[in-house]
Amino acid sequence: MLHLLDIIGGSFGRFVQRKLGTLSLWEDPYYLVKENLKAGISICEQWVTACNHLTGQVWQRYVPHPWKSGKYFPETLDKLGKRLEEVLDVRIIHEKLLHFLSANEEKILALVFEPFTGPNPVQYNPYTEVEYICF
């Protein structure tokens, strides 16, 4: 059953990444990017919550065949949701800065956000995870 939950979670993750991969996160209209990112975050959060509820409560009480393992936590999907939240935060900051800058300053801002245009930030796997080191 754990394998099935992993497969379903992986399918949700690939679906979200494929749909968000069609967007240009920095050039498409803000409202469109924001709504799609929020929808992706919601899908990830809902599956994590569903797995927690099913394996932590419902299936443990199922009399014919109770769930004997602990709560299942789809870690990769949860981390994808967190990555999407980070992308949304950066896009919100980008939009707020555009609102306050002049046309000449917007060109400079484009250079600041240029590093974000190369890699696809919605593609998450353990190799794309960034560790933050605090000094």
N, C-alpha and C positions, 0 to 999 in steps of 0.2 A: 504494500500500500504506500509505503514511503516513496518507492520508485515512481508510482503513479502520480503522487503529489508533486514530485520533482519534475516530471514530464509536463504536467499541466502548468506549473509555475514557469518552467522554461519556455513553454509555448506563449504564455502571456508576455513574458519578457521580450521574446523575439518579435511578437506582434507590435508591442509598443515601440521597440527600436526601429522596426521597419516603417511604421507610420510616421514617426518623428524624423526619420532619416530623409523623408521627402521634403522636409521644410528647410529653408535657409534661415537658421536661427537668428542671424544678425541683420538680415535684409528684408525678410517677410514682415508684413504688418504686425505690430506689437500684439494687438488683440488676438490675432490668429495663433501666434506662437504661444502666448500665455494660455489660451484655452486648451490647446493641444498638449502642452506640458502638464497642465493641471489634470487633464483627463488621464494622461499616462501615469502620473503620480497616484491618482485615485485608483486605477486598476491595480497597481502594485500594492497599495495599502489595503484594498479590499481583499486581495488574495491572502495576504499575510494574516489579516484578521480572521478570514474564513478558516484558514488552516489552524490557527490558534483555537478558535471556537470548536471546530470539529474534533481535533485531537485532544484538546484540553478538557472538554466537557461532554459533548454529545456522544462521541464514540466510546468514551470510557464508561458510560452508563448503558451502552447497548448490551442487553442481557445475553442474547444468543452467542455473541462473539465480541466481548469487550476489548477495547484498545488497551494494550498492555505497555506500549512504549510511552515515553514522555511526550510532552508537547512537541509538535513538529514546527520548526521555524524555517521558512524559505529564505535563507540568508542572502542569496544572490539577488533575488527579486527585491528584498528589502533594501539592499545596497543600490540597486538600480533606481528605486524610488528616491533614495537620498541623493543620488547623483542628479536626477531630474530636478529635484528641489534646488540644488546648487546652481544648475544651469538657469533655472527660472530666476533665482536671486541675482545672478550676473546680468541676465537680460533686463530685469527691472532696473538695476543700477544704470545700465546702458541707456535705457529709455529716459530715466530721470535726468541723466547728464545731457542728453540730446535736447531736452526741454529747456535747460538753462543756458545752453551755449549758443554763441553766434554761428553763422554759417562757416566762417573761417576756422573757428575753434572746433567745429564738427569734423573738419578734415583731419585735425590733429587727433581727435578722439578715435577716428577710424584707424589711425596708426597704432593707438594704444590697444585696441581690441583685435588687431590683426592676428596675434598669436592664437586667438580662439577660433579663427576661421579654418585653420589647417586640419587638425584632427576632428573627427566627429564626436562631440562631447556626449551624445546620447548612447554611444556604443560602450556598454559597460561589460567588463569581465575582470577577473582578478589581476590581470596584467596591466589594466588601465587605471587601477586604483592608485590614488595619490595619498601618500602618508604625509601628514603635516608634522613637522618637527618644531617644537617650541623651545626657545632658548631662555 
